[in-house]
Structures are given as structure tokens and as C-alpha cells.
Amino acid sequence: MLLEELKDKKILILGLGREGLDTFFCLRKLFPKKILGIADSNEKVKEKIKKKEKVRWHLGKNYLKALKKYDLIIKSPGIPIHLPEIERAYREKRITSQTELFFKNCPAKIIGITGTKGKGTTSFLLEKILRKGGYKPFLIGNIERPALGYLLKTYKLALSDPKVLYIYEVSSHQLYKLKRSPQIAIFLNLYPAHLDFFKSFKEYILAKTNICRYQKSSDILIYNDKDPLIKKIIKKSPAKKIPISSALPYSKKIPQSPTIVHPTILKAVFLTAKLLNVPQKIIFETIKKFKGLPHRLEFVGEFKKIKFYNDSLATIPQSTIFAIKALAKNLQTIFLGGSENYTEVEELAEKILKSQIKNIIFFPDTGEKIYQKIIETAERRSNFKKRIKKIKFFFVDNMKDAVKIAYQNTEKGKACLLSPAYPSFSLFRDYKERGKLFKKYVKLYAKKKKIS
């Protein structure tokens, strides 16, 4: 739907978080006199908007009753999809999203990036390379830069300048029910995730498929051909398909950044930049200087001769497995556990038993689940029976105690890693708070002469 077609619609913004608020201000700019509906379960969101604004509020526990009163509902990604009122609105084709509106109205090329993990790092690194390569890229989407605001600010520039393009980090929530795909799609990986939001892994896969389902034959799809699920999905796209393994002739030359970055990301970024004719020298120089993003295998520092790494965004077991591999023999202490998202941990348990980890610090709610799986795996495999006796297990309910235990039990010259394998919501507001508290207490205890 074109933005100008919204003029005569009775519109409800469903969810007034970061994206919902951006949608409100964009619509207000386009239609200054229009009354806009806002629905949210949190009554405090009313404080985000001036009292003089022309708003019809629907707040509190019955906020979804308002849906039937509107022609068009612009839903924020965090609002659950399987509530009866929302499912009905989807069936009646009255729900859209900021992502859908952006894709429909954007006059420039969109590079859409998705995957269960790595899309944020891919987006940021690609943006830096393209900017140095002479493009004017705008980084938007799931990386906390809502899309519509950027579209309104840059629309005229995008129309007139062929160097303008948009790098859109697209989550499964944003891809759900999306009926458009980007001109260049990057599909990194696919693992079970967000199973507290989707009914099943199959439904999650279907949402992710929209990154390439509606592409045209003139579009490009860069995909991870080592992922069997992605190899099946890409058959639905008519786009020109470029496997990430096609970077192999160059992969030995691609440098590693100061922060550990997954090889799949480096290859995907390299292929995309080469496709857009960025000189190889610029690509490699930018990678060499790329310091990574916070909470993604972030090196916090060396304190009391122990190296600390913050990998708080490791919210699935596969991310933690990669981190364990990356730190290898140096890793002695690891923090695991968080809020339940119904993913399996058998592979993680086996990786831990094969590693040289000596201390495991568990957080609720899933710490006990991981612990039991490690014990079961060790009991089932005779070669792990001696190994399990060398591991110390600790259970904590706060970050301060966790870091204290890490200092007390990690040997000098070794590494300590926060890589929980689960989301943060059992104890922390989000992965950022979890990571920030980890760094705070690591540095706090570093100043103490004796930790007891």
C-alpha cells in the first residue's frame, strides 16, 4: 500500500514501542490533521506523545478490542501473532507492518539481511564497506533504527541519487506475513529460535522464507549453501542465486577483524560488496579495522590476568557453540542459561564435554535444564565419565555473584565467557542489560585487591 493511499483509511498503530512511535510521527507528518488510533497493553505509553496530539487511545488489558474499529492496523513486531483478535485481522487482510510499507514505498535498492544469528554484524560491516566504496547506505530495521522515519528523511535523495541504498536488517517478526522481498537478499543461517513467539519451527521457517519468496528474476539472493534448510527454501526464489561458498577462491585472503567474526558473515559481506563493484582493497581494509558490535563475542578486557568476553547476544545454543570453538583451549569458565525458548541443548552439552571448560555458572530459568543435559550426556558416553568430574558447577540468580565466582575459579592466563545460549528475560530486561552488568562487575571486581 502506498503511503498516499493511507489518507482515507482509519488507522490503528498496534504497539507503541520504538517502531510504533516512529510510525506515529511519520503518519503525523504526512497527515497533520488525521486522528490516529493507538493500542497498547501498557498504559504508560501515553506519556510518549503530547496531550495535544489527535490520538484515540486504546490502552490496558482490553486494548485488542479496538482492532475491529479500524480499516488498517499497522502492527509492531513485538505484538504476539496468535491472539484471536490479531489472527482474525490477518484473515481479513487489515494488518500491515512498517516493513511492508517501507518495501512498497522505497524508491531505492534494498539489501535485506536475515538469519537466526549474525545479521546485525553483517549489516554494520556491510554499511561501513559500502560507504567507503562510494555509496550512500542507510542502515535500518531490526538494528533499532525504524525504517519509515529514514524513508521520509531520505526519500527525495533516494529518488535522485543512484548511490543511495538501504541495508535492512530483517527479523523473523518483521518478515512474518511480508508480501515483498528485497532486490538483494542475504540469508545467513537458520536454527530453531523464537519458539515462544511462533507456534513451531516450521512457522518460524515460513516467516524467514519471505526474505526471498517474492523476489524477481532480476534480483539477487546470496545464501548459505552449507545450511540444508536454506538450500530448500531458496528454491522458491526466482532470483539469481549466489552461494556463500563461491567466495572460496578469496576466503583465504579475507582478513579477520580485531573482534572474532564468523566466516559466513565475512564471505557474505565480501560477495555483496564485490557484486556492487567495491574494490577488494577497500573491502579488506575495512574488515581489518572493524571492531565488531557490543555483546557479540566482545572482548571486555584482561583483568587480574584473566580475559573476559561478553557474548550476551548468544541467545541460541549454536551461537554459544561457535563462541566455545572460537576461544578454544583458552576458555575455562562459561556463563550459561536464561529464559526458556524451547531450543534443544544436546549438541551444546556435548561440545562442553569435548572442550576444556572447567567452570560452568548457570542462570535461571534454563540453567538447570542445561546442567541436566550435560550430566545425562556424560552418563550415556563412557568417554565423558572422567571428564565430568573435572567440571565445577555453580548456580546463581544475579550477575554480581556470577562474576565473583568467575574471578575466584578462573586461572590466570585463561578466559571467561558470558555466552548464555538463551534469551535474557528470566533475570534481565534484555541482552543489553545482561551484557552491561557483566562488564560492570568484571571491571568492579578488577579494582579489588582480594575477591572473597
Secondary structure as GFF3:
##gff-version 3
##sequence-region A 1 452
A	DSSP	three_ten_helix	3	8	.	.	.	ID=ss1
A	DSSP	beta_strand	11	14	.	.	.	ID=ss2
A	DSSP	alpha_helix	18	30	.	.	.	ID=ss3
A	DSSP	beta_strand	36	40	.	.	.	ID=ss4
A	DSSP	three_ten_helix	43	48	.	.	.	ID=ss5
A	DSSP	beta_strand	55	59	.	.	.	ID=ss6
A	DSSP	three_ten_helix	63	69	.	.	.	ID=ss7
A	DSSP	beta_strand	72	75	.	.	.	ID=ss8
A	DSSP	alpha_helix	84	91	.	.	.	ID=ss9
A	DSSP	beta_strand	95	97	.	.	.	ID=ss10
A	DSSP	alpha_helix	98	105	.	.	.	ID=ss11
A	DSSP	beta_strand	109	114	.	.	.	ID=ss12
A	DSSP	alpha_helix	119	132	.	.	.	ID=ss13
A	DSSP	beta_strand	136	141	.	.	.	ID=ss14
A	DSSP	alpha_helix	147	160	.	.	.	ID=ss15
A	DSSP	beta_strand	164	169	.	.	.	ID=ss16
A	DSSP	alpha_helix	172	175	.	.	.	ID=ss17
A	DSSP	beta_strand	184	187	.	.	.	ID=ss18
A	DSSP	alpha_helix	201	209	.	.	.	ID=ss19
A	DSSP	beta_strand	220	223	.	.	.	ID=ss20
A	DSSP	alpha_helix	228	233	.	.	.	ID=ss21
A	DSSP	three_ten_helix	234	236	.	.	.	ID=ss22
A	DSSP	beta_strand	240	243	.	.	.	ID=ss23
A	DSSP	three_ten_helix	244	247	.	.	.	ID=ss24
A	DSSP	alpha_helix	248	251	.	.	.	ID=ss25
A	DSSP	alpha_helix	263	275	.	.	.	ID=ss26
A	DSSP	alpha_helix	280	289	.	.	.	ID=ss27
A	DSSP	beta_strand	298	303	.	.	.	ID=ss28
A	DSSP	beta_strand	306	310	.	.	.	ID=ss29
A	DSSP	alpha_helix	317	327	.	.	.	ID=ss30
A	DSSP	three_ten_helix	328	330	.	.	.	ID=ss31
A	DSSP	beta_strand	331	336	.	.	.	ID=ss32
A	DSSP	alpha_helix	346	354	.	.	.	ID=ss33
A	DSSP	beta_strand	359	362	.	.	.	ID=ss34
A	DSSP	alpha_helix	367	380	.	.	.	ID=ss35
A	DSSP	three_ten_helix	382	384	.	.	.	ID=ss36
A	DSSP	alpha_helix	385	388	.	.	.	ID=ss37
A	DSSP	beta_strand	392	395	.	.	.	ID=ss38
A	DSSP	alpha_helix	399	409	.	.	.	ID=ss39
A	DSSP	beta_strand	415	418	.	.	.	ID=ss40
A	DSSP	alpha_helix	431	446	.	.	.	ID=ss41
###
